[in-house]
Amino acid sequence: MKNKIIKALLFFISFLIILFSLLILSRFNYLLFHSIIEFSSIIIGITLFFIVINTTKFAKNSFLFFIGISYLTVSIIDFLHALAYSGMGVFPGYTFNLATSSGLQQGI
């Protein structure tokens, strides 16, 4: 019982340290902060997709498969958004509006 409490407390403290570090990072280098957050959500979405694909044989319907494909699609769009964000330099010559628009106005 005492071991579980210590583990939970250490997890909570490390979580607070990570959050505080991200807060400090967002004040000094917002582009790096934004990239870390975006790529973390992309990794979570792709991981969720692989978990869902490997567990579809146990599911009774195909809704879980639909959710997995949806998360993969959102992760791909999020990846393109992260690359198109202002200051990344991947798509030179475009304005900051590229990351928030669909790209149809710019001819992409």
Secondary structure by P-SEA (a helix, b strand, c coil): caaaaaaaaaaaaaaaaaaaaaaaaaaccaaaaaaaaaaaaaaaaaaaaaaaaaaccccccaaaaaaaaaaaaaaaaaaaaaaacccccccccccccccccccccccc
